[in-house]
Amino acid sequence: MDVLTVVSILIGAGAAFGLAWYQYFYQSTDRSRYYKLLFWLRFLGIFFIILAIINPRFNRTTLEVKKPILAVVADNSLSIKYLNAENQVQQTVASLQNNNALNDKFELRLFTIDEALKDTTAFDFSGKSSNLHEAASGLQNLFRGKSRATVLVSDGNQTGGSDFVYSFGKSQPVFSVVAGDTLKQTDAKIAKINVNKFAFKGNQFPFECFVQYTGKKASSGVLQIKEGAKVVFSQNVDFNAGTDVKTVSGLLQADKIGSKVYTAVYQTSISEKNKYNNNQVFAVEIVDQRAEIAIVSTVNHPDLGALKRAIETNAQRKVTILKPYEALEEKTYNAYILYQPNQNFKKLWTKLENDNQGIFFITGMSTDFPLLNTWQSVYNFKMSAQTEDYRPSQKTDFTLFAQEPINVDSWSPLQNPYGTISPSQNRSVLFSSRINNIETGVDMFAFAEAKGRRLAFLFGEDSWKWRLADYAQNRNFEAFDLLIDKTIQYLTANQKKSRLLLDYEKFYNSGTAVEITAQAFNKNFEFDREAELILSLTQIATNKTRKVEMPRGESVYKSTFDNLSPGKYRFTVTYTGGGAASGYFEVLDYDVERQFVNADFTKMSELATQTSGGVFLANQTPALIDKLLNDKQFKAVQKETSKSTSWIDLFWCLLVSGLLLGAEWFLRKYRGLS
């Protein structure tokens, strides 16, 4: 408290004392204990009221000791079980958890990692993949800005996510504890197979197979590709002593429409600990033809390349970038993307206006909007020459096709002329626009049908920045590419409107979740949020069937099946308000966690070096504990917290003041005093 407040309190105390003295001793000669009690009640009651008027502030300081965090992350994936390292992981974690000295120095936090980071130590070693990158990102989010050491107990065999060696950063040390046998075992395996999801009937499609060998002696074998029992490809593969990788490439025949499942088998005479990884199953969908998409533009812009890459991630589509006069050739495309149309597009539009191919209009600063008004009737444009930046905002009521929510808040704005965009007919809006984070209520990305033709509209250029933002956010382009893929799928679809639409993959690896999504529409083709969808799933080999009700999400109904055994499945989704739809998929016999024969000591050591930590074997836990206890960079921090409280905020003081004056009044009346 400052000097002025102290002086004010002293003056207030004197005033309260004077008023009480005048009441009980100046006007009366009675000096009995009863009068003295009334005097003190009056003095304290008035003094507390004066304090409330002065309202002094009191500072209270508390000291808190903050220990550094010790995050212990244990691998809970199936690879630990396959390497017989369960006891090593559990004993290491127990040793750290039960060490009193460590608990005195650190705040211990225990986690497990498989597909995701979990705040638990309930081990079952059943994780279908080892995404050690998720451990790094999860800890960074949980303990941002806090002093931390990390102990990673794992075999180092990563099967998902980005390279974990560089995911933890360099600011916080990581101490690696290697679980499992670190001795190099003689082993040959099929490390990876690259093949397109789709191939076209009558063509040959390429595959690329990586065969890896580790051993002290040279080895030879044969790589075979089998379709059922039939060998469709065979090649000798020889290895030198040490660790060696050979790449085998070839062509397979796409002779029949439908799903084809192949098995790559590497046959060798060497004695191996793990024979499972000598086989790998892969599948290809043989389709009749490829959809051809034309991107027509008179300007060179990065958007064109981004759209081409996004569309061609689906091997069923081929994109050609053309000038308007080049698109006048007799060849007809399945859909056209008219990028910033202007007067040079007039002849092309004359050709297109009587056809029914889907058209995707993308506008920007070079668009001729009066001309665009004459070409379509969905929107009327009144645009100025002023440039404006528009950010996307996803609409939750979009139901034209299944579209998962996208985090578009970090996506860059698109540039478009400022003006009025007025819709003149029904349309489905996926994105509306924002200016400086203020909703405009104006469409930005929308779809419509007019005169039997499907149309899409994107108002703004620089969508290539959206693709980059997607990568920066998710380390892949999947969200943007899938958005463009579904746009093209909508434009090229000629089928009648269905009240029940399904979305699923044709092939899944064993251990991965099988997701089936559905959209149900009422008689007005509006998304039915009250629909009852029953999914009936049957494994063909056993004829066993299970039925589930599909739960509703934001704009789709979705069912997820975990741990389906390898084999072929058929399913039917029944919509009580509008028929049924069926599908077929296959779960391939491929367990990524069974591909290893020993722990990856090299990776775990690289992680420790990269983060200035240390690497230990599972039987060296005492040495790890000594290292952590003696490392002087991990120190407790004493945190001083000062809290300021005003007198009027102390409710009990005001209550006491009232009680004191009330007691004085009651005692005076009890004695008959006025």
C-alpha positions in Angstrom: 0.0 0.0 0.0 1.2 3.5 -0.7 1.6 6.3 1.9 -1.6 8.1 1.0 -3.6 5.0 1.6 -2.0 4.4 5.0 -2.6 8.0 6.0 -6.2 7.7 4.9 -6.7 4.5 6.9 -5.3 6.2 10.1 -7.5 9.2 9.6 -10.5 6.9 9.1 -9.6 5.0 12.2 -9.4 8.3 14.2 -12.8 9.4 12.8 -14.4 6.1 13.7 -12.9 6.2 17.2 -14.1 9.8 17.7 -17.6 9.1 16.6 -17.8 6.0 18.9 -16.2 8.0 21.9 -18.7 10.9 21.4 -21.6 8.4 21.4 -20.7 6.5 24.5 -18.2 8.4 26.7 -18.5 12.1 25.9 -22.3 12.3 26.4 -22.4 9.8 29.2 -20.5 9.2 32.4 -21.2 5.4 32.4 -18.0 3.5 32.2 -19.4 0.0 32.6 -18.2 -3.0 30.7 -21.5 -2.9 28.8 -20.9 0.6 27.4 -17.3 -0.4 26.6 -18.6 -3.3 24.5 -21.1 -1.1 22.7 -18.2 1.4 22.1 -16.0 -1.2 20.4 -18.9 -2.6 18.3 -19.7 1.0 17.1 -16.0 1.8 16.5 -15.2 -1.4 14.5 -18.5 -1.2 12.5 -17.8 2.4 11.4 -14.1 1.6 10.8 -15.0 -1.3 8.5 -17.4 0.9 6.5 -14.7 3.6 6.2 -12.3 1.0 4.9 -14.8 0.0 2.3 -15.0 3.7 1.2 -11.2 4.0 1.0 -11.0 0.5 -0.6 -7.3 -0.2 0.0 -5.6 -2.9 -2.0 -3.5 -5.8 -0.4 -0.8 -7.6 -2.3 -0.3 -11.3 -1.5 2.8 -13.1 -2.8 3.0 -16.9 -3.1 6.0 -19.0 -4.1 5.5 -22.1 -6.3 8.2 -24.6 -7.4 7.8 -25.7 -11.0 9.5 -29.0 -11.7 10.7 -29.8 -15.3 8.5 -32.2 -17.2 9.7 -35.7 -17.9 7.5 -37.2 -20.6 7.9 -40.9 -20.9 6.5 -42.2 -24.2 6.2 -46.0 -24.7 5.6 -47.8 -28.0 2.3 -49.7 -27.8 2.3 -51.0 -31.3 2.1 -54.6 -32.6 5.8 -54.5 -33.7 6.8 -54.6 -30.0 4.8 -57.8 -29.5 6.2 -59.4 -32.7 9.8 -58.7 -31.5 9.0 -60.1 -28.0 9.9 -56.8 -26.3 6.8 -56.3 -24.2 8.5 -57.0 -20.9 11.4 -54.6 -21.8 9.0 -51.7 -22.4 6.9 -52.4 -19.3 9.9 -52.8 -17.0 11.6 -49.7 -18.3 8.5 -47.6 -17.8 8.0 -49.1 -14.3 11.6 -48.3 -13.3 11.2 -44.7 -14.3 7.8 -44.4 -12.8 8.7 -45.9 -9.4 12.1 -44.1 -8.9 11.7 -41.6 -6.0 14.6 -39.4 -7.0 13.2 -38.9 -10.4 9.8 -38.0 -9.0 11.4 -35.5 -6.7 13.3 -33.8 -9.6 10.7 -34.1 -12.4 7.0 -34.0 -12.9 6.5 -37.4 -14.6 4.0 -37.7 -17.4 3.4 -41.1 -18.9 2.1 -41.7 -22.5 1.8 -44.5 -25.0 2.1 -44.2 -28.8 0.7 -46.2 -31.7 -1.5 -44.5 -34.3 -1.8 -41.5 -31.9 -0.4 -40.2 -28.6 -2.4 -41.3 -25.6 -2.2 -40.1 -22.0 -2.2 -43.6 -20.4 0.1 -46.5 -19.6 -2.5 -49.2 -20.3 -0.3 -51.5 -22.5 -1.9 -54.0 -24.8 0.6 -53.8 -27.7 -2.2 -53.9 -30.3 -1.6 -50.7 -32.2 -1.9 -51.2 -35.9 0.9 -48.7 -36.8 3.7 -46.8 -35.2 3.3 -43.1 -35.8 6.2 -41.7 -33.8 5.8 -38.3 -35.5 2.5 -38.0 -33.6 4.4 -38.4 -30.3 6.6 -35.4 -31.2 3.7 -33.1 -32.3 1.5 -34.2 -29.4 4.1 -33.4 -26.8 4.9 -30.0 -28.4 1.3 -29.0 -28.2 0.9 -30.2 -24.6 4.0 -28.7 -23.1 4.6 -25.6 -25.3 7.0 -23.2 -23.5 7.8 -25.6 -20.6 11.1 -27.2 -19.7 10.9 -30.8 -20.8 12.9 -34.0 -21.3 11.5 -36.9 -23.3 12.2 -40.6 -22.9 11.1 -42.6 -25.9 10.8 -46.3 -25.3 10.4 -47.9 -28.7 11.9 -50.3 -31.3 12.3 -47.4 -33.7 10.3 -49.1 -36.4 8.1 -46.4 -37.8 5.2 -47.3 -40.0 3.3 -44.0 -40.3 3.8 -40.2 -40.4 6.8 -38.1 -41.1 10.3 -39.1 -40.1 10.3 -39.0 -36.3 14.1 -38.3 -36.2 13.4 -34.7 -37.3 10.0 -34.2 -35.7 11.1 -33.6 -32.2 13.2 -30.5 -33.0 16.4 -29.5 -31.2 15.1 -27.4 -28.3 14.1 -30.3 -26.0 16.4 -33.4 -25.5 15.1 -36.9 -26.3 16.5 -40.0 -24.6 16.0 -43.1 -26.7 15.5 -46.4 -25.0 15.8 -49.2 -27.7 13.4 -52.1 -27.0 13.9 -55.4 -28.9 16.8 -57.2 -30.4 19.3 -54.8 -32.0 21.4 -57.5 -33.6 21.2 -57.6 -37.4 19.3 -60.7 -38.5 19.6 -62.4 -41.9 16.4 -61.3 -43.7 15.0 -60.7 -47.1 11.8 -58.7 -47.5 9.6 -56.8 -49.9 10.0 -53.3 -48.6 7.6 -51.4 -50.8 5.5 -51.7 -53.9 4.6 -48.7 -56.0 1.6 -49.2 -58.3 -1.3 -47.0 -59.5 -4.7 -47.6 -58.0 -6.3 -47.7 -61.5 -5.3 -49.1 -64.9 -7.2 -49.1 -68.2 -8.5 -52.1 -69.9 -6.4 -53.3 -72.8 -3.3 -51.4 -71.6 -0.3 -52.5 -69.6 0.4 -50.9 -66.3 3.7 -50.5 -64.5 4.7 -51.6 -61.0 7.9 -51.0 -59.0 9.0 -53.4 -56.3 11.8 -52.8 -53.7 13.4 -55.9 -52.4 15.7 -55.5 -49.4 18.3 -58.0 -48.0 20.4 -57.9 -44.9 22.9 -60.7 -44.3 26.6 -61.6 -43.9 26.6 -63.7 -47.1 25.6 -63.1 -50.7 22.2 -64.3 -51.6 20.0 -65.0 -54.6 16.3 -65.5 -55.1 13.4 -65.0 -57.4 10.7 -62.3 -57.3 7.3 -63.5 -58.6 4.1 -61.6 -59.1 1.1 -63.9 -58.8 -2.5 -63.4 -59.7 -4.1 -66.2 -57.7 -2.0 -69.2 -58.4 -0.9 -68.0 -61.8 2.6 -66.4 -62.1 2.4 -63.3 -64.3 5.9 -62.0 -63.7 9.2 -63.5 -62.6 12.7 -62.1 -62.3 15.9 -63.3 -60.5 17.2 -61.0 -57.8 20.8 -61.4 -56.4 22.3 -59.6 -53.4 25.7 -59.0 -52.1 26.7 -59.4 -48.4 25.6 -56.5 -46.1 22.5 -54.5 -46.6 21.3 -54.1 -50.1 18.1 -52.9 -51.9 17.2 -53.9 -55.4 14.5 -52.3 -57.5 12.5 -54.5 -59.8 10.2 -52.9 -62.4 7.8 -54.5 -64.9 4.5 -54.3 -66.7 1.3 -56.2 -66.0 -1.6 -56.7 -68.4 -5.0 -55.0 -67.7 -7.2 -57.4 -69.6 -10.5 -57.5 -67.7 -12.6 -54.8 -66.1 -12.8 -55.1 -62.3 -10.6 -55.5 -59.2 -7.4 -57.5 -59.5 -5.4 -58.6 -56.5 -1.8 -59.6 -56.9 0.8 -61.1 -54.5 4.5 -60.3 -54.8 6.6 -63.2 -53.5 10.3 -63.2 -53.0 11.5 -66.8 -52.8 15.0 -67.6 -51.4 16.8 -70.5 -49.8 18.3 -68.5 -47.0 17.2 -69.2 -43.4 15.1 -66.3 -42.1 13.6 -65.4 -38.8 10.6 -63.7 -40.4 9.1 -65.2 -43.6 5.9 -63.1 -43.5 7.7 -60.0 -45.0 8.7 -62.0 -48.1 5.1 -61.5 -49.4 3.1 -58.4 -50.1 -0.4 -58.1 -51.5 -1.4 -55.2 -53.8 -4.5 -54.5 -55.9 -5.4 -52.5 -59.0 -8.9 -51.5 -60.2 -9.2 -52.0 -64.0 -11.5 -49.4 -65.6 -12.8 -49.0 -69.1 -11.7 -45.5 -69.9 -10.1 -42.3 -68.5 -12.0 -39.0 -68.1 -10.3 -36.2 -70.0 -10.5 -32.7 -68.6 -9.6 -29.5 -70.5 -8.3 -26.4 -68.7 -8.8 -23.5 -71.0 -7.0 -20.2 -70.3 -5.5 -17.2 -72.1 -3.3 -16.3 -69.1 -0.4 -18.1 -67.6 -1.0 -18.6 -63.9 0.2 -21.0 -61.1 -3.5 -21.9 -60.6 -3.4 -24.0 -63.8 -0.5 -26.2 -62.6 -2.1 -26.6 -59.2 -5.4 -27.7 -60.7 -3.7 -30.1 -63.1 -1.8 -31.8 -60.3 -4.8 -32.0 -58.0 -7.0 -33.5 -60.7 -4.4 -36.0 -61.9 -3.8 -37.4 -58.4 -6.8 -39.6 -59.5 -5.3 -41.8 -62.2 -8.7 -42.1 -63.9 -8.3 -38.5 -65.1 -6.1 -36.8 -67.6 -5.8 -33.0 -67.9 -4.8 -31.0 -70.9 -4.1 -27.2 -70.6 -5.3 -25.4 -73.8 -5.7 -22.0 -75.3 -9.3 -21.2 -76.4 -8.5 -21.8 -80.1 -6.8 -25.1 -79.4 -10.0 -26.3 -77.6 -12.0 -25.7 -80.8 -10.7 -29.0 -82.3 -13.1 -31.8 -82.9 -12.0 -33.7 -79.8 -14.6 -33.5 -77.0 -13.6 -33.5 -73.3 -15.6 -34.8 -70.4 -15.5 -31.5 -68.6 -14.1 -28.0 -69.2 -12.5 -25.6 -66.7 -12.8 -22.1 -68.2 -10.2 -20.1 -66.3 -10.9 -16.4 -66.3 -13.0 -16.4 -69.6 -12.8 -13.3 -71.8 -13.6 -12.3 -75.4 -11.1 -14.9 -76.7 -13.6 -17.6 -75.5 -16.5 -16.6 -77.7 -16.0 -19.2 -80.4 -15.4 -21.9 -77.8 -18.6 -21.0 -76.0 -20.5 -21.2 -79.3 -19.2 -24.8 -79.5 -20.0 -25.7 -75.9 -23.4 -24.1 -75.3 -25.3 -26.8 -77.1 -23.4 -29.7 -75.4 -24.0 -30.9 -71.9 -20.4 -31.3 -70.6 -19.9 -30.0 -67.1 -18.2 -26.6 -66.9 -16.1 -25.1 -64.1 -15.9 -21.3 -64.2 -13.0 -19.7 -62.3 -13.0 -15.9 -62.2 -10.3 -13.4 -61.4 -8.9 -10.0 -62.3 -8.7 -10.9 -66.1 -12.4 -12.1 -66.4 -14.9 -10.5 -68.7 -17.9 -10.4 -66.4 -20.4 -8.8 -68.8 -19.7 -11.6 -71.2 -20.0 -14.2 -68.4 -23.5 -12.8 -67.6 -24.6 -13.7 -71.1 -23.2 -17.3 -70.9 -25.0 -18.5 -67.8 -28.1 -17.7 -65.8 -27.0 -18.8 -62.3 -25.3 -15.5 -61.3 -25.5 -11.9 -62.3 -22.2 -9.9 -61.9 -21.8 -6.2 -61.4 -18.1 -5.8 -60.8 -15.8 -2.9 -60.4 -12.1 -2.5 -61.3 -11.1 -2.5 -57.6 -9.3 -5.6 -56.3 -10.5 -7.3 -53.1 -9.2 -10.2 -51.1 -11.8 -12.8 -50.2 -11.2 -15.6 -47.7 -13.3 -18.8 -47.7 -15.8 -19.9 -45.0 -17.2 -23.4 -45.3 -20.9 -23.8 -45.2 -22.1 -26.6 -42.9 -25.4 -27.2 -44.8 -23.7 -28.2 -48.0 -25.1 -31.6 -49.1 -24.5 -31.9 -52.8 -21.8 -34.5 -52.2 -20.0 -35.8 -49.2 -17.4 -33.2 -48.1 -15.6 -33.5 -44.7 -15.0 -30.2 -42.8 -11.9 -28.5 -44.0 -9.9 -26.1 -41.8 -9.9 -23.2 -44.2 -9.0 -20.5 -41.6 -5.3 -20.6 -42.5 -6.0 -20.7 -46.3 -4.8 -17.6 -48.2 -7.4 -15.2 -49.7 -8.3 -15.2 -53.3 -8.3 -12.1 -55.5 -11.4 -11.1 -57.3 -12.8 -7.7 -58.4 -15.0 -6.0 -55.8 -18.6 -5.9 -56.7 -22.0 -7.5 -56.5 -22.6 -11.2 -57.2 -26.3 -11.9 -57.2 -27.6 -15.5 -57.5 -30.7 -15.9 -59.8 -31.5 -19.6 -59.2 -31.0 -22.4 -56.8 -27.4 -23.5 -56.2 -25.4 -25.4 -53.6 -22.8 -23.3 -51.8 -19.7 -24.9 -50.4 -17.7 -21.8 -49.4 -19.0 -18.3 -48.8 -16.6 -15.4 -48.7 -15.2 -13.2 -45.9 -13.5 -9.8 -46.1 -11.1 -9.2 -43.1 -12.8 -12.1 -41.3 -16.2 -10.4 -41.7 -18.8 -12.6 -43.4 -20.1 -11.1 -46.6 -22.9 -13.6 -47.2 -21.7 -13.8 -50.8 -21.0 -17.1 -52.6 -17.4 -18.0 -53.3 -17.4 -21.7 -54.3 -20.8 -23.1 -55.5 -22.5 -25.6 -57.8 -25.6 -25.6 -59.9 -27.5 -27.2 -62.8 -28.9 -25.3 -65.7 -30.4 -26.6 -68.9 -29.2 -30.1 -68.2 -25.6 -29.0 -67.6 -23.7 -29.2 -64.3 -21.8 -26.1 -63.4 -19.3 -25.1 -60.8 -18.1 -21.6 -59.8 -15.0 -20.4 -58.0 -14.8 -16.6 -57.6 -11.2 -15.7 -57.2 -7.7 -16.4 -58.5 -4.6 -17.7 -56.6 -6.2 -21.1 -55.5 -2.7 -22.5 -55.8 -2.0 -20.9 -52.5 -4.8 -23.0 -51.0 -2.9 -26.1 -52.0 0.3 -24.8 -50.4 -1.6 -23.9 -47.2 -3.0 -27.4 -47.1 0.5 -28.9 -47.2 1.8 -26.5 -44.6 -1.1 -27.5 -42.3 -1.2 -31.2 -42.9 2.1 -32.1 -44.6 0.1 -33.3 -47.6 -2.2 -32.0 -50.3 -5.0 -34.4 -49.6 -7.7 -31.9 -48.5 -7.3 -29.6 -51.5 -6.8 -32.4 -54.0 -9.9 -34.3 -52.7 -12.0 -31.1 -52.9 -11.0 -30.6 -56.6 -11.5 -34.3 -57.3 -15.0 -34.3 -56.0 -15.7 -31.1 -58.0 -14.6 -32.9 -61.2 -16.5 -36.0 -60.2 -19.7 -33.9 -59.9 -19.1 -32.3 -63.3 -18.4 -35.5 -65.1 -21.2 -37.6 -63.6 -24.1 -38.3 -66.0 -26.1 -40.6 -63.7 -29.6 -39.9 -62.6 -30.0 -38.3 -59.2 -30.0 -40.9 -56.5 -31.5 -40.4 -53.1 -28.8 -42.6 -51.5 -25.1 -42.0 -52.3 -22.2 -44.2 -51.0 -18.5 -43.4 -50.7 -15.8 -46.0 -49.9 -12.5 -47.5 -51.0 -12.3 -50.7 -53.0 -9.3 -52.0 -51.1 -8.1 -51.7 -47.5 -5.0 -53.2 -45.8 -5.7 -55.4 -42.8 -5.5 -53.5 -39.6 -6.7 -50.2 -41.1 -10.1 -48.8 -40.4 -12.8 -49.4 -43.0 -14.9 -46.3 -43.4 -18.2 -46.3 -45.4 -20.0 -43.0 -45.8 -23.5 -42.4 -47.1 -25.7 -39.4 -48.0 -29.5 -39.7 -47.8 -31.9 -37.3 -49.5 -35.6 -36.8 -49.1 -38.1 -36.5 -52.0 -37.0 -32.9 -52.6 -33.4 -34.0 -52.7 -32.5 -32.2 -49.4 -30.2 -33.9 -47.0 -32.3 -36.0 -44.6 -31.0 -35.4 -41.1 -33.6 -37.7 -39.6 -32.9 -40.7 -41.9 -32.5 -44.2 -40.6 -29.7 -46.0 -42.5 -29.0 -49.6 -41.8 -25.7 -51.1 -43.0 -25.5 -54.8 -43.5 -22.0 -56.1 -43.9 -21.2 -59.7 -45.1 -17.9 -61.5 -45.3 -18.2 -63.6 -48.4 -16.0 -66.5 -47.4 -17.8 -67.2 -44.1 -21.2 -65.6 -45.0 -21.3 -64.0 -41.6 -23.3 -60.8 -41.5 -23.5 -57.9 -39.1 -25.9 -55.1 -39.1 -25.3 -51.6 -37.7 -27.2 -48.3 -37.8 -25.1 -45.6 -39.4 -24.6 -42.6 -37.2 -25.1 -39.1 -38.6 -22.3 -36.6 -38.9 -22.4 -33.0 -40.0 -23.4 -33.8 -43.6 -22.9 -37.5 -44.0 -23.7 -40.8 -42.3 -20.6 -42.8 -41.5 -19.8 -46.3 -40.2 -16.3 -47.4 -39.3 -15.2 -51.1 -38.9 -11.9 -51.9 -37.2 -10.0 -55.2 -37.2 -11.8 -56.8 -40.2 -10.1 -60.0 -41.2 -8.6 -60.3 -44.7 -11.1 -61.2 -47.4 -13.9 -60.0 -49.6 -16.9 -58.2 -48.3 -20.2 -57.0 -49.7 -22.5 -54.6 -48.0 -25.9 -53.0 -48.4 -27.1 -49.7 -47.0 -30.9 -49.6 -46.6 -32.6 -46.2 -46.4 -36.1 -46.5 -44.9 -37.2 -43.4 -46.8 -35.8 -44.2 -50.3 -34.5 -47.6 -51.3 -31.0 -49.2 -50.9 -27.5 -49.1 -52.3 -24.8 -51.8 -52.3 -21.0 -52.0 -52.6 -18.1 -54.3 -52.5 -14.5 -54.1 -51.0 -11.6 -56.3 -50.2 -9.3 -56.3 -47.1 -5.8 -57.3 -48.2 -3.6 -59.5 -46.0 -0.9 -57.0 -45.2 0.2 -56.3 -41.6 2.8 -53.5 -41.8 3.9 -54.1 -38.2 5.1 -57.6 -39.0 7.7 -56.5 -41.5 10.6 -56.1 -39.0 13.0 -58.6 -37.5 14.9 -56.3 -35.2 14.8 -52.9 -33.6 16.2 -49.9 -35.5 19.0 -48.9 -33.3 20.4 -46.5 -36.0 17.2 -44.4 -36.1 16.9 -44.2 -32.3 20.5 -43.2 -32.1 20.0 -40.5 -34.8 17.1 -39.1 -32.8 19.2 -38.8 -29.6 22.1 -37.1 -31.5 19.7 -34.7 -33.3 18.1 -33.6 -30.0 21.3 -33.7 -27.9 19.9 -36.5 -25.7 21.2 -40.0 -25.3 20.6 -43.5 -26.5 20.3 -46.6 -24.2 19.3 -50.2 -24.4 16.4 -51.5 -22.4 18.8 -53.1 -19.8 20.6 -49.8 -19.3 17.7 -48.1 -17.5 19.8 -47.4 -14.3 22.3 -45.5 -16.5 19.5 -43.5 -18.0 18.1 -42.6 -14.6 21.6 -41.5 -13.4 21.9 -39.3 -16.6 18.6 -37.6 -15.9 19.3 -37.0 -12.2 22.8 -35.6 -12.9 21.9 -33.5 -15.9 22.1 -29.9 -14.7 20.0 -28.4 -17.6 16.9 -29.8 -15.9 16.2 -27.5 -12.9 13.2 -26.7 -10.9 12.0 -23.1 -11.3 10.7 -21.1 -8.4 7.7 -19.0 -9.6 6.6 -16.0 -7.6 2.9 -15.1 -8.0 1.7 -11.7 -6.7 -2.1 -11.3 -6.3 -3.7 -7.9 -5.6 -7.0 -7.9 -3.7 -9.1 -4.8 -2.9 -10.9 -4.4 0.4 -14.4 -4.2 -1.2 -13.7 -7.6 -2.9 -13.4 -9.2 0.6 -17.1 -10.1 1.1 -16.5 -11.4 4.6 -15.3 -8.0 5.8 -18.4 -6.3 4.6 -20.4 -9.0 6.3 -18.5 -8.5 9.6 -19.2 -4.8 9.4 -22.9 -5.4 9.1 -22.9 -7.9 12.0 -21.0 -5.5 14.3 -23.4 -2.7 13.7 -26.4 -5.0 13.9 -25.2 -6.5 17.2 -24.7 -2.9 18.6 -28.2 -2.0 17.6 -29.7 -5.1 19.1 -27.9 -4.7 22.5 -28.9 -1.0 22.7 -32.5 -1.9 22.1 -32.3 -4.8 24.6 -31.2 -2.4 27.3 -33.8 0.2 26.2 -31.3 2.7 25.0 -32.2 5.1 22.2 
